[in-house]
Amino acid sequence: MKLFNRKSEQGATIIEYVLLAALLSIAAIAVLGGLGTNISTTFASVSTSLQ
């Protein structure tokens, strides 16, 4: 007797990929958000120095 058939394993794999993609998206947004703040501060500093 099989406890899991192929369809349930495939569904579980799809859910794992979706969760992984969501986690990577959240991480990318966090990193790019922090990087954007640093770049903005740098441009403001350069702009002030040029004036």
Rosetta constraint file for C-alpha pairs under 8 A:
AtomPair CA 4 CA 8 HARMONIC 6.29 0.50
AtomPair CA 4 CA 9 HARMONIC 6.85 0.50
AtomPair CA 5 CA 9 HARMONIC 6.64 0.50
AtomPair CA 6 CA 10 HARMONIC 6.16 0.50
AtomPair CA 7 CA 11 HARMONIC 6.13 0.50
AtomPair CA 8 CA 12 HARMONIC 6.17 0.50
AtomPair CA 9 CA 13 HARMONIC 6.24 0.50
AtomPair CA 10 CA 14 HARMONIC 6.29 0.50
AtomPair CA 11 CA 15 HARMONIC 6.30 0.50
AtomPair CA 12 CA 16 HARMONIC 6.23 0.50
AtomPair CA 13 CA 17 HARMONIC 6.31 0.50
AtomPair CA 14 CA 18 HARMONIC 6.24 0.50
AtomPair CA 15 CA 19 HARMONIC 6.16 0.50
AtomPair CA 16 CA 20 HARMONIC 6.12 0.50
AtomPair CA 17 CA 21 HARMONIC 6.09 0.50
AtomPair CA 18 CA 22 HARMONIC 6.16 0.50
AtomPair CA 19 CA 23 HARMONIC 6.16 0.50
AtomPair CA 20 CA 24 HARMONIC 6.17 0.50
AtomPair CA 21 CA 25 HARMONIC 6.10 0.50
AtomPair CA 22 CA 26 HARMONIC 6.25 0.50
AtomPair CA 23 CA 27 HARMONIC 6.24 0.50
AtomPair CA 24 CA 28 HARMONIC 6.07 0.50
AtomPair CA 25 CA 29 HARMONIC 6.15 0.50
AtomPair CA 26 CA 30 HARMONIC 6.23 0.50
AtomPair CA 27 CA 31 HARMONIC 6.21 0.50
AtomPair CA 28 CA 32 HARMONIC 5.96 0.50
AtomPair CA 29 CA 33 HARMONIC 5.85 0.50
AtomPair CA 30 CA 34 HARMONIC 6.36 0.50
AtomPair CA 31 CA 35 HARMONIC 6.12 0.50
AtomPair CA 32 CA 36 HARMONIC 5.84 0.50
AtomPair CA 33 CA 37 HARMONIC 6.44 0.50
AtomPair CA 34 CA 38 HARMONIC 6.48 0.50
AtomPair CA 35 CA 39 HARMONIC 6.21 0.50
AtomPair CA 36 CA 40 HARMONIC 6.09 0.50
AtomPair CA 37 CA 41 HARMONIC 6.22 0.50
AtomPair CA 38 CA 42 HARMONIC 6.20 0.50
AtomPair CA 39 CA 43 HARMONIC 6.21 0.50
AtomPair CA 40 CA 44 HARMONIC 6.18 0.50
AtomPair CA 41 CA 45 HARMONIC 6.16 0.50
AtomPair CA 42 CA 46 HARMONIC 6.21 0.50
AtomPair CA 43 CA 47 HARMONIC 5.98 0.50
AtomPair CA 44 CA 48 HARMONIC 6.14 0.50
AtomPair CA 45 CA 49 HARMONIC 6.20 0.50
AtomPair CA 46 CA 50 HARMONIC 6.21 0.50
AtomPair CA 47 CA 51 HARMONIC 6.52 0.50
